[in-house]
Amino acid sequence: MTRQAVDIREIRKSFGLEFNLGPVSLSIPRGAICALVGPNGAGKTTLMNLLMGIGRADGGTAELAGHDIRTEEVEVKRRTAYVSPDLSYRAWGSVGRAIDFVSGFYPDWNIDRCDRLLQSFGLHRGERIDTLSFGSRVKLATLFALSRDAELLLLDEPTAGLDPLARQQLFAELLKYMRSEDRTILISSHQLADLERFADHVAVMQAGQVIAFGSIPDLLERYVQLDVQLPHDAPVQSSVLRAISRQQDRACVLLDRQSSQRQSLEELGAEVISENPLTLEELFIALMKTGRTRWQPKLSAA
Amino acid sequence: MPTPQLRLGPISPAAPGALYQQIVDAVKREIAADRLLPGSPLPSFRVLAEELLVSLITVKRAYEELEREGIIYRRQGLGTFVSERGHDRTRAAKRVAARASIAAGVHAGKEAGMSDRELQQLLREELKKSAPNDERHKEAV
C-alpha cells in the first residue's frame, strides 16, 4: 500500500486563452482530510474532474489510492467515491428509489450507515428529489459517497447550500468516516472556518495553480501578518512588501516566515509594529490579495 | 475492549488559545482534579477528534504535546495512558503558572498605584467569584 492517497504529478490541461490548469503537483498522505480551496474559477472542480476521468489531462500523471487514473481506471473508481453538486438524481424520482438504484452498483455499500445518514441528514426515502432544496440534494449526493467503504472520497463542494447546523453534521460524519486510518478525504469548499477546524491539510489554488500546500497548523505558523510603518519613499507595491492593505505609510503585510522577506522589509526601512497570527480565512484572503507572484509551492506532506 | 471515555468540555475557536492547546489544558485540568487517574486509558486520537469535533491533526498535536511533557504515554498496539507522574507534573506546572500570574497581577497593580490592602481585597474578590467552581470541584472529587 502506498503512503500517498493522492499523488498528482505535473497535471495540466489547456482550455484556450482564458484558463489553463496546472501544471499541478500535489501529494496527499493517507489518513487525512485535505481541503481544496480557491476562488471561483481557480480550477478546483476541473482538477477533481480530471482525477475522475471526466476530461483528459494534456500531460502529467496521477495516482489515486495507489492506482494510475489512466491505466487503472476501474481500480481507481472501485476505491474512490466522488460527489459533485452537478450530479443530478432527479430521474430516479424519490430518495429511496435513487438509493436503491445507486447502491446496486457498489458491493461495498453499507446499508446500516446509509440508514443512519438518512436520519442524520434529515432525508426521507419517500421524498421526491425534484422537491428537495438545493442543500438537501447536496446532502443526498454526499450520502451516496459516505455509504460506501471507499478508501478515498473526493467531495466537490459538499457544504454548498448547507446551514451551519447541517455543515456541522456533515463534518461530524466525515470525522466518523475517518475512524478507519486508511481513509482519506479531499474536500473542496468555501467554508474556511469549518475547514480550519475539521481539515488536516489544505491546498490553496489560484488561477489554475496550487499556490500553497501544507498541514493547516504548519501553514498558520508559517504565515503571519505584520503591522508595519513604512518609510515615505516605499514602493506602492512590491513582491517584498506583499501588502494585504495599506494606508499611506502604514501597511498590513503578509509575512512568509520561511523566506528572507523580513530582512528585505528591514532593508526597505520598514519598522515592524506588531506580528499577528492569521485564521485560515484571513490567510486565504491575504494570499489572494498578494498572489500571482508565482513562487514555488512547497510540496512537503506534513 | 470498550472505548475509553474522556469528557473534556467544549473546545471552541472563541476561547483563548489554539484548539490543540485547549485540549492539552483540558486534559491537564482533568488530571489535576483527579477525574482522570494515573494509568487510565485515553481514547485514540481519531475517536477523540470525532467526539470533540476537531481535526485529527489538532488532537494528534495535543497528544504529542502531552507525551512530550511526560503527562501521557503511548504503548504500541495498546493505546495511550495517563502516566504515573502525570498528576504531579500537571499540578507542579500549574502551581508555577499560578504563582507567575499572581506575581504579574501584583506588578500591574503596583504600576496602577494600588496599595497592598487594595490588592488583597482584589484577590479576595476573585476567590469569591471562583467559589461556585470550587464547590463543583469538591463534589466531583
Interface residues (C-beta under 8 A of the other chain):
Chain A: G31 A32 I33 Q168 F171 A172 L175 K176 M178 R179 E181 A193 E196 R197 F198 A199 D200 H201 S215 I216 P217
Chain B: P13 A18 L19 Y20 R46 V47 A49 E50 L53 V54 S55 L56 I57 T58 R61
